[in-house]
Amino acid sequence: MKIQVLFVSFQMISPRGIAAFTTHHSPIQPTFGLSSQIHHQHRQHLFHSDIHSEQDLTFSLSLSTPLARSSYTLTTLKSRKDGIDSTNYDDECDVLILGSGQAARAVGALLSSDENLDVVVADSNYDKEWVPNYGLWKHEYEAIKEMFASPPFQRELKDDCIDRTWENTDCYFGGSFDIPVESRYRLNTAYCRIDKNGLKRNLSPEGSDSSESWYRVIKANHISSATSINLYSPANSLVHDEHGSTIQLIKNPNSDDSTTLTVRAKIIVDCTGHESELVLKDSNIKSIPPGYQIAYGALVSIDESDLSDKTHVGPYDKEAMTLFDYRTDHFDDDPDALAKATSAPTFMYAMPLKDNLIFFEETSLVARPAMSFQECKDRYLKRMKHLGIKPIELLEEEFCYIPMGGPLPAKDQRIIGYGGAAAMSHPSTGYTMARTMMGAGPVAKAIMDGLNKPNVNLDKVAADAYNAIWAPDNIRQRDFAVFGGEFLMKQNVEGLRGFFDGFFRIPLELWAGFLAGWPGLPYNENHETWFGRLSFGLRFVINLKLPIAVDMATSIATYTIFETLALAQSVTPFLGKPDSYEYVDLPKEQGDVAAKKEAMNMIENSELNKSAVETPTQTSTIDIENNDEIVNNVEA
Ligand SMILES: Cc1cc2nc3c(=O)[nH]c(=O)nc-3n(C[C@H](O)[C@H](O)[C@H](O)COP(=O)(O)OP(=O)(O)OC[C@H]3O[C@@H](n4cnc5c(N)ncnc54)[C@H](O)[C@@H]3O)c2cc1C
């Protein structure tokens, strides 16, 4: 028996994790109108201003830095600029990717297709097996495969990335709205289970035929934690400057003989997962707190010795995957358990693999606070017993924990967050994998383009990468799904059965577009405009059973009045777009240039100046460009 535990996701249990979460989540200002303009004006790029003097540098750093750290940083920056320290690095690269999960390797695989770029992936867990058993729609996987294979990347995802494909996907919504308990709703839409080891191989140099042009690997972790935008603790563990970033990595972080490495990179991409210590969340924009998907998964072999029909596992057809079984008839003999399962619903997700092997996952779609894992496991066991399914061997256990929604990354960060670190999970479904695989293309392209330019501006490269992830239109689409997550969270099991029964009865291109929720994935084009989302919403609501449609209409009104205007901004043209991550160039001219010019003219034409030609006593000049007044006293 193999028990797989999720290591990264539980960081939030540590005091440091909780502190980081609560600090970065503090509310906040209204999202729209004046406040967003104010927000723009306060955006700072600490390192890409033309630093002319030590005085300029001290000023810019002192904006948000405690004195002790700023003076230390100043020394470091100065020496980097002068090129004094370059021999002290243990490694240098163009792009350093932190983490080696699916987001990290997707970006690494694509970026390293550019032969001009030296890409390094750093993670002490690099060799560990991946935990999640990813599932996604076949049409999404095919689109991702095509993007990977197309120029400029030309990375092949081979057939061993997929473990199994089912041509049909089944749902069970019986028990409410006169839907019989045994009734099965079949979607003629194919679903895939990723072979996690196969995908990992395909996204790694060791899995490719030629490893020469791939990324390099350092088996070490970063140790830094962001304290404010572009500043980190412990001091000097991560420092940015105009030419790059210097970061300390630790080999064997959990042992006594840990070794520290100093790595220099032009740009760093943080793919360390949902609870990143480096990517700060945006506290300038009001956001709804995240919800959590919790699931207990078990890969088991089933006792089929007394079964004559081996085409099914209990009610589940082995030729289809079961996306949702929301029935609760296994609690009919236990009113307390039934009440609990009604008010805090879970569903069964079942993937028949081969022969008598099947992967079951009892899942709480989204809840705040999160559902207990033990509750999911108990419900799984009870359901198995009720369905007459007899597991004989437990081969793997999976504890699925996915934060959904919540704030997006803060603007103006030099570290590029990606994957879980950039809050990329679908806010109403938890799907992440297809989004991070597809999104890796535009992000890699933005980084490639930026770094290949002469006189590269690294703040702009980071901003362009963020804009490739969260362009205003994509944020607007996400806001629609955030409302979806909030609505689903407050439904009891009847509400969820009715919701999904209506959802899957609208045309494929509409429901699949909502589930994709990411540019480049098939059918997403139907959700990319406010009009598309509005049309989807109206089409969906008229398909809903009356009580759910009424609840939906009431929820839209209360959400918009009491929570945020983000949904209204998402489905109408009237409220503009969310703030962009685009690079905002700092103004070259400071102060009132006209007034300063006038003063200069007056000084030039001053009577004092004229008399000074005969008997020079004092000259005054204003250096407009540097905004410095220089007064020279000249001895007569
Ligand atoms: C059990 C489970 C099942 C799931 N199933 C699905 C699914 O079926 N479909 C779907 O779309 N999504 C699914 N998800 C969601 C999805 O897997 C995650 O959201 C996704 O893995 C996030 O990818 P990531 O690469 O950003 O982060 P992660 O996969 O969490 O990877 C983070 C990496 O960062 C490394 N790391 C952490 N700290 C450091 C450090 N200090 N320095 C260096 N490296 C560090 C870790 O070792 C790890 O390798 C599932 C999630 C879980 C947990």
The ligand as an ORCA input file, in Angstrom:
! r2SCAN-3c Opt
* xyz 0 1
  C      -4.612     15.693     -4.807
  C      -4.920     16.731     -5.839
  C      -5.652     16.365     -6.969
  C      -5.906     17.299     -7.962
  N      -6.590     16.941     -9.071
  C      -6.733     17.823    -10.077
  C      -7.370     17.468    -11.310
  O      -7.830     16.343    -11.474
  N      -7.460     18.375    -12.308
  C      -6.949     19.634    -12.153
  O      -7.020     20.423    -13.088
  N      -6.373     20.029    -10.991
  C      -6.250     19.154     -9.964
  N      -5.653     19.524     -8.803
  C      -5.200     20.908     -8.661
  C      -3.809     21.042     -9.170
  O      -3.116     19.863     -9.046
  C      -2.968     22.013     -8.404
  O      -3.641     23.171     -8.244
  C      -1.654     22.159     -9.206
  O      -0.878     21.026     -8.894
  C      -0.893     23.380     -8.914
  O       0.297     23.227     -9.639
  P       1.591     24.002     -9.260
  O       2.666     23.439    -10.107
  O       1.303     25.449     -9.296
  O       1.866     23.658     -7.721
  P       2.237     22.286     -7.050
  O       1.793     21.145     -7.862
  O       1.731     22.398     -5.647
  O       3.827     22.264     -7.047
  C       4.586     23.105     -6.206
  C       6.033     22.662     -6.252
  O       6.808     23.631     -5.568
  C       7.773     22.962     -4.768
  N       8.163     23.860     -3.693
  C       7.454     24.218     -2.594
  N       8.155     25.054     -1.835
  C       9.336     25.257     -2.478
  C      10.486     26.051     -2.194
  N      10.572     26.787     -1.096
  N      11.506     26.060     -3.083
  C      11.460     25.312     -4.221
  N      10.382     24.530     -4.521
  C       9.347     24.508     -3.659
  C       7.107     21.685     -4.332
  O       8.055     20.693     -3.997
  C       6.295     21.319     -5.574
  O       7.043     20.501     -6.435
  C      -5.419     18.614     -7.802
  C      -4.717     18.972     -6.654
  C      -4.470     18.046     -5.690
  C      -3.713     18.465     -4.463
*
